[in-house]
């Protein structure tokens, strides 16, 4: 309903995958990012381990998977994996490397990587391994999110509104609108700032104007209101926005 796709698994990936790509080879990094963006992933690409660690420590973005090259400047991919696991972070990690000896694979997996992809590789295999990580990750097991009378059903790739009489209506959203609504619903009844929304819904280095978040929220509100979801997203001047778990249509 949201995006014309025949592969439900691929569509689910598009809607909820934010990738931290750590690769210092410019050509390979650019190719991976281009491939992932074509599949509608959000991708933050950095070229050394120190910058990657800073992203994980300081960014308010919630990554759903990391693709990390073994041989990196400053902090190696192996050490980066170890740091991530020492912090208790269960972020799924796909390690990229030219090292193909069995002992190297064991070292990578023991450091905390969830999967291991040897260079050179095809982009089709990379995408398949990301889908496999998604299936195994506990954070993707729940395929439905409901707040008030609004439901995001990932298995059907649908956004559904239900009125007081029980009648359901499918709301057609763009991919960005779906991501925005998903973020609000995951943080319902909480104040979220414009910066938090921008960091989560757009890539870290994306050039976004000061009004891009407000404009996107206006478009989303218009569609929700036309489907009977009135005043669902509240503007708190000077603070941010809040999605209320109930609205005036109930």
FENWO-V213694 format. One record per run of one state. SS is the DSSP state (a for helix, b for strand, c for the rest). FROM is the first residue (numbers start at 0). TO is the last residue. If there is no record, write none. Layout:
BEGIN
[[SS;FROM;TO] [SS;FROM;TO]]
END
This chain:
BEGIN
[[c;0;6] [a;7;15] [c;16;16] [b;17;21] [c;22;24] [a;25;37] [c;38;40] [b;41;45] [c;46;46] [b;47;47] [a;48;57] [c;58;63] [b;64;68] [c;69;71] [b;72;72] [c;73;75] [a;76;85] [c;86;91] [b;92;96] [c;97;100] [a;101;110] [c;111;113] [b;114;117] [c;118;121] [a;122;135] [c;136;136] [a;137;139] [c;140;142] [b;143;146] [c;147;148] [b;149;152] [c;153;156] [b;157;161] [c;162;166] [b;167;169] [c;170;173] [a;174;185] [c;186;189] [b;190;191] [c;192;192] [a;193;200] [c;201;210] [a;211;225] [c;226;231] [b;232;235] [c;236;238] [b;239;242] [c;243;249]]
END
